[in-house]
Amino acid sequence: MTEPPYHLPVLASELLGLVGERQRVVDGTLGDGGHARLFLDRGARVLGFDRDPEAIRRAVTRLASDRLDARQASVYSPESLLAVRAFRPDLILLDLGVSSRQLDDESLGFSFRPGVPLDMRMAREGRPAADLLNSADAGKLTRIFRDFADERRARRLAAELVRRRATARFETSDDLVRAIRAALGPRSGPADFARIFQAVRIAVNDELGGLAEALPGFLEALEPGGALAVMSYHSGEDRLVKNALREWGATCVCPPKTLRCACRGRPLGRILTKKPVGPTADEIAANPRARSVRLRVFEKARDEPQG
Ligand SMILES: C[S@@+](CC[C@H](N)C(=O)[O-])C[C@H]1O[C@@H](n2cnc3c(N)ncnc32)[C@H](O)[C@@H]1O
């Protein structure tokens, strides 16, 4: 079967404008390989990761380059971090979340279209979404809906799930959509379903926890002058990245009332995106899924801070 042609990946020209000259690139979220292609075309070597075996298979076939080393793993795992360090990257790119192909592949269960199984596992291992929804207690469900979906009726939605699953297990998208409708009211619609489904996906794949733990290791692994570029599609994810970059870019990170600076006393590098970079109207028109993207880039200091 022939693969479809490459579409222009999200924020392609903005990304290249900020970090395009880099030659040793870790693409932590290979997906369909759109961003990796841009760097391979510029002569770079790429170490790529994806949790999804199908993404790796397709990227290897489509990119067909001996300058690509593609691995099926979470880029947040300790083994991946070792490989990233050994590669000595001058760019680490994360284009977070799921790809259009994953959203469209109903067998993966990310979609709220009717009849889709509640799966949502990027790596096809571990516990599917249905397990989580059928077993998590009301408190945990409330936190998922509140923290990952900014849902102000999180507690009501969690109670609705617990009530419904006492008589019938959650199996498909329809079960979750019905519960959302019942808890959020008849005016709830696709935007609410998308937000709640995204929250469940984030919980199933521990997306925020993994990112928060991995960010310091990525900064360490970069060569002096190297860059970390992160594209987020979720406010919690973007907040996490923004706070990490701010801290790295600060001159002093001592608590506010400290009399004499006792921390590293110098920034670890500089933020290249004073404001996050978002999509243009043209990009949103061409690719509606890019509408929520926020790109932030940090450049590691050229001279390593003294120990
Ligand atoms: C938005 S897509 C990336 C699209 C890609 N940049 C392109 O141009 O085609 C996100 C991809 O990252 C993968 N992914 C998400 N979290 C990951 C992680 N922690 N480690 C490795 N891959 C991950 C998903 O499976 C998905 O294929």
PDBQT file of the ligand as one rigid body, heavy atoms in Angstrom, charges set to zero:
ROOT
HETATM    1  C1  LIG A 401       1.463  15.095  17.495  1.00  0.00    +0.000 C 
HETATM    2  S1  LIG A 401       2.156  13.563  17.085  1.00  0.00    +0.000 S 
HETATM    3  C2  LIG A 401       3.713  13.954  16.419  1.00  0.00    +0.000 C 
HETATM    4  C3  LIG A 401       3.646  14.321  14.956  1.00  0.00    +0.000 C 
HETATM    5  C4  LIG A 401       5.012  14.493  14.326  1.00  0.00    +0.000 C 
HETATM    6  N1  LIG A 401       5.745  15.580  14.911  1.00  0.00    +0.000 N 
HETATM    7  C5  LIG A 401       4.887  14.679  12.844  1.00  0.00    +0.000 C 
HETATM    8  O1  LIG A 401       5.342  15.709  12.327  1.00  0.00    +0.000 OA
HETATM    9  O2  LIG A 401       4.345  13.799  12.161  1.00  0.00    +0.000 OA
HETATM   10  C6  LIG A 401       2.592  12.903  18.629  1.00  0.00    +0.000 C 
HETATM   11  C7  LIG A 401       3.241  11.528  18.591  1.00  0.00    +0.000 C 
HETATM   12  O3  LIG A 401       3.981  11.374  19.782  1.00  0.00    +0.000 OA
HETATM   13  C8  LIG A 401       3.815  10.106  20.297  1.00  0.00    +0.000 C 
HETATM   14  N2  LIG A 401       4.069  10.215  21.734  1.00  0.00    +0.000 N 
HETATM   15  C9  LIG A 401       3.344  10.871  22.659  1.00  0.00    +0.000 A 
HETATM   16  N3  LIG A 401       3.942  10.799  23.855  1.00  0.00    +0.000 NA
HETATM   17  C10 LIG A 401       5.096  10.120  23.673  1.00  0.00    +0.000 A 
HETATM   18  C11 LIG A 401       6.178   9.716  24.529  1.00  0.00    +0.000 A 
HETATM   19  N4  LIG A 401       6.175  10.009  25.835  1.00  0.00    +0.000 N 
HETATM   20  N5  LIG A 401       7.211   9.048  23.992  1.00  0.00    +0.000 NA
HETATM   21  C12 LIG A 401       7.238   8.743  22.663  1.00  0.00    +0.000 A 
HETATM   22  N6  LIG A 401       6.239   9.067  21.823  1.00  0.00    +0.000 NA
HETATM   23  C13 LIG A 401       5.185   9.743  22.311  1.00  0.00    +0.000 A 
HETATM   24  C14 LIG A 401       2.415   9.697  19.907  1.00  0.00    +0.000 C 
HETATM   25  O4  LIG A 401       2.302   8.276  19.853  1.00  0.00    +0.000 OA
HETATM   26  C15 LIG A 401       2.287  10.363  18.531  1.00  0.00    +0.000 C 
HETATM   27  O5  LIG A 401       2.668   9.482  17.512  1.00  0.00    +0.000 OA
ENDROOT
TORSDOF 0
